[in-house]
Amino acid sequence: RNIYETFDSYDLTTIPLFILMGQLGFNSGISKRLYDAGYKFLGSIRGGLAMATVTACTAFGAVCGSSPATAATMATVGLPEMKRYNYNDELATGCVASGGGIGMIMPPSVVLIIYGILTEQSIGALFVAGIFPALLVTLLFILCIYIRCRISPEQGPKGERFSWPQKLRSLLGLIETLIVFVLVIGGIFIGLFTPTEAAAIGAFGVLLIALVRRQITWEGFVKSLMETLRTSCMVLMLIAGAVIFGKFLAVTRIPFEIAGWVSGLEISPVLVLGVILMIYFFGGCFMDALAFVTLTVPIFFPVVMELGYDPIWFGIIIVMVTEMGVITPPVGINVYVVYGVAKNVLDEGVPLEKIFKGIFPFLIAVIVGVLILIIFPQIIMFLPNLMY
């Protein structure tokens, strides 16, 4: 009965619709236009191609909402260009794998949708709350690349210089994508659409762009539908398991007992939060981020509420912490995605140990970002507090 009531929820339709939106974007060449714009603006400075890749990852994440898909797409586009300009393999693969993780924070994030459903929080508020943290991580990654290339200029040589007319023309390819993003997120922000309606509009908008530009084939459309079906089934099975697990926890009252026990301890709530975040970090290293969040939110959410933390803020923080798991050994799914793509698009590929070594500076940047958001929670809560 609980499973039926969960799947009867109208909010669940946001999952396949946003996944379809991302798949259509993936198969219609949006990523190439995003990378081209970043390349023309940033490519002529040291480390510029890596900066352009990170920027394109953020922009594509706004359409895709999936970390591995973002990493795979931008690796296909960006790695050959960085190889052509003799970029260091560690920097090239590290920035792609790490940049792909931004897709977990940038709306429309599937992980945030699941968190919103499990905790009965506003999906729209979670979406707008993720915008500034995603931009913060992007800026920290760019700063990381700048410092790295400042210390070792040979790691990221300068690329081709383009004129301002060429730079401005490259932006024309982004107008439709920007319109879709503003329509989807802006519509949610001002209360014009529900997240479900926004997901439908976004999927239709990306399909319309692809058809007008004639950049999607029938095979690509069918592939998008099949991948959407496959991914949606996987996510919905996770939700079904979470419902059963949540019922078990409700009957046994384990989370509430833990929450009561923690609130009775004479220790700082910040210390408790730190322990919870460490669990999410190490859990994200060994399990898929979506699965781990789905499994653990029913346990830790009552504890966090007992400690008085904002549920929207906590959702963004745990997604950022589990984001580190997608680039951290032993699992590090984005690393293996980039490793597989590199074997296909580069003649010699890139060894796994080089990719893992390359992500280390970006991992530090994410940790710095999480600390900033813990110290200044207003960065996360500013936009949600302005919502209708």
C-alpha positions as CSV (number, residue, x, y, z in Angstrom):
1,R,0.0,0.0,0.0
2,N,2.8,2.4,0.9
3,I,4.6,1.7,-2.4
4,Y,1.3,2.3,-4.3
5,E,0.7,5.6,-2.5
6,T,4.3,6.7,-3.3
7,F,4.1,5.8,-7.0
8,D,0.7,7.5,-7.2
9,S,2.4,10.8,-6.5
10,Y,2.2,13.3,-9.3
11,D,5.7,14.6,-8.3
12,L,7.3,11.4,-9.5
13,T,6.7,12.3,-13.1
14,T,9.4,14.9,-12.8
15,I,12.0,12.1,-12.8
16,P,11.4,10.6,-16.3
17,L,10.7,14.0,-17.8
18,F,13.9,15.6,-16.6
19,I,15.9,12.5,-17.5
20,L,14.3,12.7,-21.0
21,M,15.3,16.3,-21.2
22,G,18.9,15.4,-20.4
23,Q,19.0,12.5,-22.9
24,L,17.6,14.7,-25.7
25,G,20.2,17.3,-24.9
26,F,22.9,14.6,-24.8
27,N,21.9,13.2,-28.2
28,S,21.3,16.5,-30.0
29,G,24.7,18.1,-29.7
30,I,24.0,20.8,-27.1
31,S,27.2,19.9,-25.3
32,K,29.3,20.8,-28.4
33,R,27.8,24.3,-28.6
34,L,28.3,24.9,-24.9
35,Y,31.9,23.8,-25.1
36,D,32.5,25.9,-28.3
37,A,31.3,29.0,-26.5
38,G,33.5,28.4,-23.5
39,Y,36.5,27.5,-25.7
40,K,36.2,30.7,-27.7
41,F,36.1,32.9,-24.6
42,L,38.6,31.1,-22.4
43,G,40.8,29.0,-24.7
44,S,43.5,31.7,-25.3
45,I,44.6,31.9,-21.6
46,R,46.7,29.3,-19.7
47,G,44.4,26.4,-18.6
48,G,41.6,28.0,-20.6
49,L,40.5,24.8,-22.3
50,A,40.2,23.1,-18.9
51,M,38.2,26.2,-17.6
52,A,36.0,26.0,-20.6
53,T,35.4,22.3,-20.0
54,V,34.3,23.0,-16.4
55,T,32.1,25.9,-17.4
56,A,30.5,23.7,-20.1
57,C,30.0,20.9,-17.5
58,T,28.0,23.3,-15.4
59,A,25.9,24.6,-18.3
60,F,25.2,21.1,-19.6
61,G,24.4,19.9,-16.0
62,A,21.6,22.5,-16.1
63,V,20.0,20.5,-19.0
64,C,21.2,17.0,-18.1
65,G,21.0,16.6,-14.3
66,S,23.2,13.5,-14.3
67,S,26.8,13.5,-13.2
68,P,28.1,10.5,-15.2
69,A,26.3,11.6,-18.3
70,T,27.8,15.1,-18.0
71,A,31.3,13.7,-17.5
72,A,30.9,11.3,-20.5
73,T,29.6,14.0,-22.8
74,M,32.2,16.7,-22.0
75,A,35.0,14.1,-22.1
76,T,34.0,13.2,-25.6
77,V,34.0,16.9,-26.6
78,G,36.8,18.3,-24.5
79,L,39.6,15.6,-24.2
80,P,40.6,15.6,-27.9
81,E,40.9,19.4,-27.9
82,M,43.0,19.5,-24.8
83,K,45.2,16.7,-26.2
84,R,45.6,18.7,-29.4
85,Y,47.1,21.6,-27.3
86,N,49.3,19.3,-25.3
87,Y,47.4,19.6,-22.0
88,N,48.7,17.5,-19.1
89,D,46.7,14.3,-19.0
90,E,46.0,14.6,-15.2
91,L,44.6,18.1,-15.6
92,A,42.5,17.3,-18.7
93,T,40.9,14.2,-17.3
94,G,40.7,15.5,-13.7
95,C,38.7,18.6,-14.7
96,V,36.3,16.6,-16.8
97,A,35.6,14.0,-14.1
98,S,35.3,16.6,-11.4
99,G,33.3,19.0,-13.6
100,G,30.8,16.2,-14.3
101,G,30.0,16.1,-10.5
102,I,28.5,19.6,-10.7
103,G,25.6,18.0,-12.6
104,M,24.5,16.5,-9.2
105,I,24.0,20.0,-7.7
106,M,22.8,22.0,-10.7
107,P,19.1,21.8,-11.3
108,P,17.4,19.7,-12.5
109,S,19.3,17.2,-10.3
110,V,17.7,13.7,-10.0
111,V,19.3,13.3,-6.6
112,L,17.6,16.5,-5.4
113,I,14.3,15.3,-6.7
114,I,14.6,12.0,-4.8
115,Y,15.6,13.9,-1.6
116,G,12.6,16.2,-2.0
117,I,10.2,13.2,-2.4
118,L,11.6,11.3,0.5
119,T,11.6,14.2,2.9
120,E,8.4,15.9,1.5
121,Q,10.3,19.1,0.7
122,S,9.6,21.5,-2.2
123,I,11.5,20.2,-5.2
124,G,11.3,23.8,-6.7
125,A,13.0,25.2,-3.6
126,L,15.7,22.5,-3.8
127,F,16.3,23.3,-7.4
128,V,16.8,27.1,-6.9
129,A,18.9,26.4,-3.8
130,G,21.4,24.4,-5.9
131,I,22.2,27.2,-8.3
132,F,24.6,29.3,-6.2
133,P,26.4,26.3,-4.8
134,A,26.9,24.9,-8.3
135,L,28.3,28.3,-9.5
136,L,30.5,28.5,-6.4
137,V,32.0,25.0,-7.1
138,T,32.5,26.1,-10.7
139,L,34.4,29.2,-9.7
140,L,36.5,27.2,-7.2
141,F,37.4,24.7,-10.0
142,I,38.4,27.5,-12.3
143,L,40.5,29.1,-9.5
144,C,42.1,25.6,-9.0
145,I,43.0,25.4,-12.7
146,Y,44.4,28.9,-12.7
147,I,46.6,28.3,-9.7
148,R,47.8,25.0,-11.1
149,C,48.7,26.5,-14.5
150,R,50.3,29.5,-12.8
151,I,52.6,27.2,-10.9
152,S,53.2,24.8,-13.9
153,P,52.4,26.7,-17.2
154,E,53.3,23.6,-19.3
155,Q,50.2,21.8,-17.8
156,G,47.8,24.0,-19.6
157,P,49.3,25.8,-22.7
158,K,47.5,28.7,-24.3
159,G,45.1,27.8,-27.1
160,E,43.9,29.7,-30.2
161,R,42.8,33.3,-29.8
162,F,39.5,34.4,-31.3
163,S,38.1,37.8,-32.2
164,W,35.2,39.4,-30.4
165,P,32.8,38.8,-33.3
166,Q,33.7,35.1,-33.3
167,K,33.1,35.0,-29.5
168,L,29.8,36.7,-29.7
169,R,28.7,34.4,-32.6
170,S,29.4,31.4,-30.4
171,L,26.9,32.7,-27.9
172,L,24.1,32.4,-30.5
173,G,24.2,28.7,-30.1
174,L,23.4,29.0,-26.4
175,I,20.4,31.3,-26.6
176,E,17.8,28.4,-27.0
177,T,19.4,26.4,-24.1
178,L,19.5,29.5,-21.9
179,I,15.8,30.2,-22.7
180,V,14.8,26.6,-21.8
181,F,16.8,26.9,-18.5
182,V,15.4,30.3,-17.5
183,L,11.9,29.1,-18.5
184,V,12.1,25.9,-16.4
185,I,13.9,27.2,-13.3
186,G,12.5,30.8,-13.5
187,G,9.0,29.4,-13.9
188,I,9.4,27.3,-10.8
189,F,11.0,30.2,-8.9
190,I,8.1,32.7,-9.5
191,G,5.4,30.0,-9.1
192,L,4.4,30.0,-12.8
193,F,4.9,26.2,-13.1
194,T,5.1,23.3,-10.7
195,P,8.3,21.2,-11.0
196,T,6.3,18.6,-13.0
197,E,5.0,21.1,-15.5
198,A,8.5,22.7,-15.8
199,A,10.0,19.2,-16.5
200,A,7.5,18.7,-19.3
201,I,8.1,22.1,-20.8
202,G,11.9,21.6,-20.5
203,A,11.8,18.2,-22.3
204,F,9.5,19.6,-25.0
205,G,11.8,22.7,-25.4
206,V,15.0,20.7,-25.8
207,L,13.2,18.4,-28.3
208,L,11.9,21.5,-30.2
209,I,15.5,23.0,-30.3
210,A,16.9,19.7,-31.6
211,L,14.2,19.4,-34.4
212,V,14.6,23.1,-35.5
213,R,18.3,22.7,-35.7
214,R,18.0,19.3,-37.3
215,Q,20.5,17.9,-34.8
216,I,18.7,14.8,-33.7
217,T,17.9,11.7,-35.8
218,W,15.2,9.2,-35.3
219,E,17.7,6.8,-34.0
220,G,18.9,9.4,-31.5
221,F,15.3,10.1,-30.4
222,V,14.6,6.4,-29.9
223,K,17.9,6.0,-28.0
224,S,16.9,9.0,-25.7
225,L,13.5,7.3,-25.0
226,M,15.2,3.9,-24.2
227,E,17.8,5.4,-21.9
228,T,15.1,7.4,-20.2
229,L,13.1,4.3,-19.6
230,R,16.1,2.3,-18.3
231,T,17.3,5.1,-16.0
232,S,13.8,5.9,-14.7
233,C,13.1,2.2,-13.9
234,M,16.4,2.1,-11.9
235,V,15.5,5.2,-10.0
236,L,11.9,4.1,-9.3
237,M,13.2,0.7,-8.0
238,L,15.4,2.6,-5.6
239,I,12.5,4.6,-4.4
240,A,10.4,1.4,-3.9
241,G,13.3,0.0,-1.8
242,A,13.5,3.2,0.1
243,V,9.7,3.1,0.9
244,I,10.0,-0.5,2.3
245,F,13.1,0.5,4.3
246,G,11.4,3.6,5.5
247,K,8.4,1.6,6.7
248,F,10.7,-0.7,8.6
249,L,12.4,2.3,10.2
250,A,9.0,3.9,11.1
251,V,7.8,0.6,12.7
252,T,11.0,0.1,14.7
253,R,11.4,3.9,15.4
254,I,15.1,3.6,14.9
255,P,15.6,7.2,13.4
256,F,13.5,8.7,16.2
257,E,15.4,6.8,18.9
258,I,18.7,8.0,17.3
259,A,17.4,11.6,17.1
260,G,16.3,11.5,20.7
261,W,19.6,10.0,21.8
262,V,21.6,12.6,19.9
263,S,19.6,15.5,21.2
264,G,20.2,14.3,24.7
265,L,24.0,14.3,24.3
266,E,25.9,17.3,25.5
267,I,27.8,17.7,22.3
268,S,27.7,20.4,19.7
269,P,25.2,20.0,16.8
270,V,28.0,21.0,14.5
271,L,30.0,17.9,15.6
272,V,27.0,15.7,15.0
273,L,26.6,17.2,11.5
274,G,30.3,16.6,10.9
275,V,29.9,12.9,11.7
276,I,26.9,12.6,9.4
277,L,28.7,14.3,6.5
278,M,31.7,12.0,7.0
279,I,29.3,9.1,6.7
280,Y,28.0,10.5,3.4
281,F,31.5,11.1,2.1
282,F,32.8,7.6,2.8
283,G,29.4,6.1,1.7
284,G,29.6,8.0,-1.5
285,C,33.1,6.5,-2.1
286,F,31.7,3.0,-2.0
287,M,28.2,3.3,-3.3
288,D,26.3,5.0,-6.1
289,A,25.4,8.5,-4.8
290,L,21.7,8.2,-5.7
291,A,21.4,4.8,-4.0
292,F,23.3,6.0,-0.9
293,V,21.2,9.2,-0.5
294,T,18.0,7.1,-1.0
295,L,19.1,4.6,1.6
296,T,20.3,7.0,4.3
297,V,18.0,10.0,4.2
298,P,15.2,8.2,6.1
299,I,17.7,7.5,8.9
300,F,19.5,10.9,9.2
301,F,16.7,13.3,8.3
302,P,14.9,13.1,11.7
303,V,18.3,13.6,13.4
304,V,19.0,16.7,11.4
305,M,15.5,18.1,12.1
306,E,16.0,17.5,15.8
307,L,19.2,19.5,15.7
308,G,17.4,22.4,14.1
309,Y,19.0,22.5,10.7
310,D,17.1,23.7,7.6
311,P,16.0,20.7,5.5
312,I,16.7,22.5,2.2
313,W,20.2,23.5,3.3
314,F,20.9,20.0,4.5
315,G,19.8,18.5,1.2
316,I,22.2,20.6,-0.8
317,I,25.1,19.9,1.6
318,I,24.7,16.1,1.5
319,V,24.5,16.2,-2.3
320,M,27.7,18.2,-2.4
321,V,29.4,15.8,0.0
322,T,28.3,12.7,-2.0
323,E,29.4,14.5,-5.1
324,M,32.9,14.0,-3.8
325,G,32.2,10.2,-3.9
326,V,31.8,10.2,-7.7
327,I,35.5,11.2,-8.1
328,T,37.0,9.4,-5.1
329,P,38.4,5.9,-5.1
330,P,37.6,3.0,-4.9
331,V,34.4,3.5,-6.9
332,G,34.7,7.1,-8.3
333,I,32.2,6.4,-11.1
334,N,33.0,9.6,-13.0
335,V,36.7,8.6,-13.1
336,Y,35.8,5.2,-14.8
337,V,33.5,7.0,-17.2
338,V,36.2,9.4,-18.3
339,Y,38.7,6.5,-18.4
340,G,36.4,4.6,-20.8
341,V,35.8,7.7,-23.0
342,A,39.5,8.5,-23.1
343,K,40.3,5.0,-24.5
344,N,37.8,5.7,-27.3
345,V,38.7,9.3,-28.2
346,L,42.4,9.3,-27.5
347,D,45.0,7.1,-29.2
348,E,46.7,5.9,-26.1
349,G,44.0,6.5,-23.5
350,V,44.9,7.7,-19.9
351,P,45.8,5.4,-17.0
352,L,43.4,5.3,-14.1
353,E,46.0,6.3,-11.6
354,K,46.7,9.5,-13.6
355,I,43.0,10.4,-13.6
356,F,42.7,9.8,-9.8
357,K,45.8,11.9,-9.3
358,G,44.3,14.6,-11.4
359,I,41.1,14.9,-9.4
360,F,42.8,15.5,-6.1
361,P,43.1,19.3,-6.4
362,F,39.4,19.5,-7.4
363,L,38.5,17.3,-4.4
364,I,40.1,19.9,-2.2
365,A,38.1,22.6,-4.0
366,V,34.8,20.8,-3.3
367,I,35.8,20.5,0.4
368,V,36.5,24.2,0.5
369,G,33.1,24.8,-1.1
370,V,31.3,22.7,1.5
371,L,33.0,24.5,4.3
372,I,32.0,27.9,2.8
373,L,28.4,26.8,2.5
374,I,28.4,25.5,6.1
375,I,29.8,28.8,7.4
376,F,27.6,30.9,5.2
377,P,24.3,29.0,4.8
378,Q,22.7,32.2,3.3
379,I,24.4,31.3,0.0
380,I,22.1,28.3,-0.3
381,M,19.0,29.8,1.3
382,F,19.0,33.2,-0.5
383,L,17.0,32.2,-3.6
384,P,14.6,29.8,-1.8
385,N,13.8,32.6,0.7
386,L,12.8,34.8,-2.2
387,M,10.4,32.3,-3.7
388,Y,6.7,32.9,-3.9
